[in-house]
Structure formats: C-alpha cells, structure tokens
Amino acid sequence: MKNKKLRALVYLTILLLIVFILLNMFSTYLSIKNSVRKSVANQNLVAAKSIADSMDMEAYQRFLNNQVKSQEYLDIKAYLEDAREKIGALYVYTIMIDNPTVSKCMITGFSKDHKGDFPIGGACTVPPEQVKQGYEGKSFITGILEIRNMVSI
C-alpha cells in the first residue's frame, strides 16, 4: 500500500514538473517573440524618423500645395525608393492624416520592378487606432499591412 502511494506521488511529481517546464518554455517563447517584435518596431521607427529627417521638406511642401505628379513628386518618390532599398523594406511611403480615422497615402516608394502605383491621396490601410495616434501627433507602429487599390501605370 505504501509502495503504491509512493509510486503515485513520484508520478504526480514528474507530471507536475513536466507541466511546469512546458509552461516555462511557452512563457519564454512568448517573451522572446514580444521582445523581437518591439525591437523590430523600434528599429523601424528610427529608420522612418531618419528618412523623414533627411527628406527635402521644402520640395514635399511644394508637392502638398499642388498634389500632382510633378518634379517634386518624382524626386521624393525616388528618394523614398532609395531609402526603401537601403533599409530593406517592401514599401516606404508618406501619409497625410487630416482626420482621426482615415489616412491617405501621398507618395509611395516601391521597388523598380513593381508594376503599379498608388494614387496620390488614396485611402491607406493604416488601422484607425494608429491613425488616431498620428492625428494626435504621436508616433505609431502597425503590423504588416496589405496595400489595396493598386493602379497600373
């Protein structure tokens, strides 16, 4: 009888140990995943800030005053495409946030072999929560966004 109780206690102890080890591994996995996400997000924020800080703001303001595919538009687009290539991003774009729910893509930087373009002022896929943060003047990050409304050139 004592032997059966001892054996059951050993099995229960081993089972609990395995459960705790698995929970610890899962917790560690989630922590690492979260840390990586935050690290990538912060790195991308720094890259975006650097791109914005070195962009020709006078040319961009001239473009904003006359939102057509002018020389300013083409120069900024080329700059964004170059920046996109240097940081290894799929897209680099400027957005206008003039209300707290919807943002508009203004100038997009795609790879040279991309077959389409995004219309000036086209609705952007930035989620409303992040648009609101931008509208309030705060920096924000998003998850991976799917770009819609591509128009062939």
C-alpha positions in Angstrom: 0.0 0.0 0.0 2.8 2.4 1.0 4.6 1.5 -2.2 1.6 2.4 -4.4 1.2 5.8 -2.7 4.9 6.5 -3.1 4.8 5.5 -6.8 1.7 7.7 -7.4 3.4 10.6 -5.6 6.5 10.2 -7.8 4.4 10.1 -11.0 2.4 13.1 -9.9 5.7 15.0 -9.1 7.1 14.1 -12.5 3.9 15.1 -14.3 3.8 18.4 -12.4 7.5 19.0 -13.2 6.9 18.4 -16.9 3.8 20.7 -16.9 5.8 23.5 -15.2 8.7 23.1 -17.6 6.3 23.3 -20.6 4.7 26.4 -19.1 8.1 28.0 -18.6 9.1 27.2 -22.2 5.8 28.7 -23.5 6.2 31.7 -21.4 9.8 32.2 -22.5 8.8 31.8 -26.2 6.1 34.5 -25.8 8.5 36.8 -24.1 11.2 36.4 -26.8 8.6 36.9 -29.5 7.3 40.1 -27.9 10.9 41.4 -27.4 11.7 40.7 -31.1 8.5 42.5 -32.2 9.3 45.5 -30.0 12.9 45.6 -31.2 11.9 45.4 -34.9 9.3 48.1 -34.3 11.7 50.4 -32.6 14.3 49.9 -35.3 11.7 50.7 -38.0 10.6 53.8 -36.1 14.2 55.0 -36.0 14.6 54.3 -39.7 11.3 56.2 -40.5 12.5 59.1 -38.4 15.8 59.2 -40.2 14.1 59.0 -43.6 11.7 61.9 -42.7 14.5 64.0 -41.2 16.7 63.8 -44.3 13.8 64.3 -46.8 13.6 67.6 -48.7 10.8 69.2 -46.7 10.6 72.2 -49.0 10.0 70.0 -52.0 7.5 68.0 -50.1 5.6 71.2 -49.1 5.5 72.3 -52.7 4.1 68.9 -53.6 1.5 69.2 -50.9 0.5 72.6 -52.2 0.0 71.1 -55.7 -0.7 67.3 -55.3 0.1 66.2 -58.9 2.9 64.0 -60.3 5.3 67.0 -60.6 9.1 67.0 -60.4 8.9 67.3 -56.6 6.7 64.2 -56.6 9.2 62.3 -58.7 12.2 63.4 -56.7 10.6 62.4 -53.4 9.4 59.1 -54.9 13.0 58.4 -56.0 14.3 59.3 -52.5 11.7 57.0 -50.9 12.6 54.2 -53.2 16.3 54.6 -52.5 15.6 54.7 -48.7 13.3 51.6 -49.0 16.1 49.7 -50.8 18.7 50.7 -48.2 16.6 49.6 -45.2 15.3 46.5 -46.9 11.6 47.4 -46.6 8.9 46.4 -49.1 7.4 49.9 -49.2 8.2 53.4 -47.8 5.5 56.0 -48.1 4.3 59.3 -46.8 0.8 59.6 -45.4 -1.5 62.5 -44.7 -3.5 62.3 -41.5 -6.1 65.1 -41.6 -8.8 63.3 -39.6 -8.7 60.8 -36.7 -9.9 57.8 -38.6 -8.5 57.6 -42.2 -5.1 58.3 -43.5 -4.2 59.0 -47.2 -1.1 57.7 -49.0 0.6 60.7 -50.7 3.9 59.4 -52.2 4.9 55.7 -52.2 8.3 54.1 -52.7 8.2 50.8 -54.4 10.9 48.6 -55.9 11.9 49.3 -59.5 10.2 46.1 -60.8 6.8 46.9 -59.2 4.1 47.1 -61.9 1.7 49.6 -60.3 1.4 52.8 -58.4 -0.7 54.1 -55.6 -2.9 57.1 -56.4 -2.0 60.4 -54.7 -4.3 60.7 -51.7 -5.6 57.2 -51.9 -7.0 55.7 -48.7 -4.3 54.0 -46.8 -4.6 50.7 -44.9 -3.3 52.1 -41.6 -5.7 50.9 -38.9 -7.9 53.6 -37.2 -6.2 53.2 -33.8 -2.8 54.1 -35.3 -4.4 56.9 -37.4 -5.8 58.4 -34.2 -2.3 58.3 -32.6 -0.8 60.0 -35.7 -3.6 62.6 -35.7 -2.8 63.4 -32.0 0.9 63.9 -33.1 2.2 60.6 -31.6 4.5 58.1 -33.3 2.9 54.8 -34.1 3.6 51.4 -35.5 1.4 48.9 -37.2 1.6 45.3 -38.0 2.1 44.1 -41.6 -0.3 46.0 -43.8 -1.8 44.8 -47.1 -1.8 47.6 -49.7 -5.0 47.9 -51.6 -6.2 49.9 -54.6 -3.1 49.4 -56.7 -3.4 51.1 -60.1 -1.4 50.1 -63.1 0.8 52.7 -64.7 
